[in-house]
Amino acid sequence: MLGLINDCVHCGFCLPSCPTYVLWGEEMDSPRGRIHLMKQHAEGEPLSGAMVEHFDRCLGCMACVTACPSGVQYDRLIEATRAEVEQEHPRTRRERALREAVFALFPYPRRLRMLRGPLRAYQRTGIDRLVRRSGLLERISPTLAAMERLAPPLGKAKRLPERISAHGERRATVGMLTGCVQREFFPGVNEATARVLALEGCEVLVPKAQGCCGALSLHSGREEEAQAFARRAIEEFEHVDAIVVNAAGCGSAMKEYEKLLAGDPEWAGRAAAVSAKTRDLAEYLEELGPRAVRHPLLVTVAYHDACHLAHAQGIRAQPRALLRGIPGLTVKEVMEADVCCGSAGTYNLMQPEAARELGDRKAANVTATEAELLVAANPGCTLQITTAMSARGEQIAVAHTAEVLDASLRGVGRDAFLAGR
């Protein structure tokens, strides 16, 4: 750990890229400040409440990794530090209850599915609007209020078949991760992903028994839990040629399996093999090359860089190339693209006030593009930004990259597409 810590020369190039430093200008809420605290702890200083607060305030967005000229592996440092915090630091009863509730729910698709019925009824009866106007949840729990605000409008969720045949001559066979929140709250994204892959000549396999990839646990320092999820995912996907993922945080986590299970002789090789063949959807389609005909889609879109796509995976050009390959579509860039929107996995639940400030900042920058459609590649980002825009009294249609490409490949007209957003 000290070796990685000492890579930091405290130059300050990370400061403008760090969302919490941008918000507050506090040195200890910057990457180099947190690294200073990590060094103190590594040299024997006990984890204090103040130390842990600064670590908890980090979004884990990895913008500092992109900005660092010295190659500091802050991603590894913050994940290792969070694992130590979970093991060594006694949290309050309220903090423990909140964390256990979040991690008992969100990594389990079946449990999320059980919420769909009550949540749909809550939304359809209009009780949600009354609750928000009353401010009751804010007084009870800011975290509970944040969860309620972020819940997307729900329709009926279709289930994908386990095998989807390629259109025309088969070019590849791929496994598709359906995710947890993506599967239950954004099923249309998975449907569009499967259709696009099939139209591009891929046979798509959707393992029925797949569960969580472990992303939330991994990025929150719950290492053993993340390892258990990873082993299950490896068993489900190791027999396919490529694994296509349409959620940035999930793809980032699966590419980290090699490091996560490096110390397990039984699983290390299998983990490395799965990491090597994991691809984000945009990354995979760019590698595969286009075959299906793109029909015009006359829409102006603002493309949002999800942190775990742009920073953790280094994927920026591929989604833009896919969008710009659609005739008639115009891509607008969002100012401060490298600054996180405040979603960051469970961050907007654990740190709702900071997340709200970042969401407002991102919403203002999206509005400034004057685009008709917001395109993002992570469900958390979509929820965070649209919630922030709604709080400002503004609305924008939203879609995943897969849904935009799907509409073009199927020849869906502009008005029909936007009406479905």
PyMOL commands that set and color helices and strands:
alter all, ss='L'
color gray80, all
select helices_A, chain A and resi 2-5+15-17+19-24+27-29+31-42+49-57+63-67+74-88+93-105+109-124+127-134+136-140+142-150+181-185+187-199+215-218+223-237+248-255+257-260+268-276+281-288+307-310+317-324+347-350+352-368+379-391+401-410+414-419
alter helices_A, ss='H'
color red, helices_A
select strands_A, chain A and resi 163-164+172-176+202-205+242-245+278-280+300-303+330-333+373-376+397-400
alter strands_A, ss='S'
color yellow, strands_A
deselect
rebuild
show_as cartoon
